């Protein structure tokens, strides 16, 4: 039987305000840099040329950085979602929770690997973190990817996950936990993740900040075989993945 075809969903641009601000900054550098070559009097032409050259180099740097962030959102993060899911070694029959699922980049890819399971996603749908962030966009992406029947999205804060204890076999999170700026609140989110994960369940968190903090907290919260892999330069900024398995009663400390 031929493999069913699916369409790639639309997962937006990560940190759209950052990309916009970098682009605006670059345009500013370009305009002022060109002007610097002409506004200084002849005796200070060397100063104008120096300032102009520095600003034009700065223009190139910030434009390249903004383009790299767009590339990361449109290409790099697709590669990293597969790496993330490879690390949790799905059998295909698990219940999986994607914490901070956004428009469903990891959620839909996980659902394709769960022909006999189901993938749940929670988020508070903050548009500052991702352009067009909305649960309806997530559902539409699941439909486009051909996995709508295996995906469910729920409004929920990762610091108070709306599911019972020991409910999920696998838990993943991609570029989400760092959006909590307070360390104690991040710890609360990680504690909630461990609460809803079954003993023996697997966890993988991809982020560009706080990887050592996540690893230490997960170990303290009852996770064994905690590992940090990366950095992976497939995305910008480079990301790391923290993995582990929740201890069972027999292996608890």
Buried (B, 14 or more C-beta within 10 A) or exposed (E): EEEEEEEEBEBBBBBBEBBEEBBEBBEBBBEBBBBBBEEBEEEEEEEBEEBBEEBBEBBEBBBEBBBBBBBBBEEBBBEBBEBBBEBBEBEEEBBBBBBBBBBBBBBBBBBBBBEEBBBBBBBBBEEEBBBBBBBEBBBBBBBBBBBBEBBBBBEBBBBEBEBEEBBBBBBBBBBBBBBBEEEEEBBBBBBBBBBBBBBBBBBBBBBBBBBEBBBBBBBBBBBBEBEBBBBBEBBBEEBBBBBBBBBEEEEEE
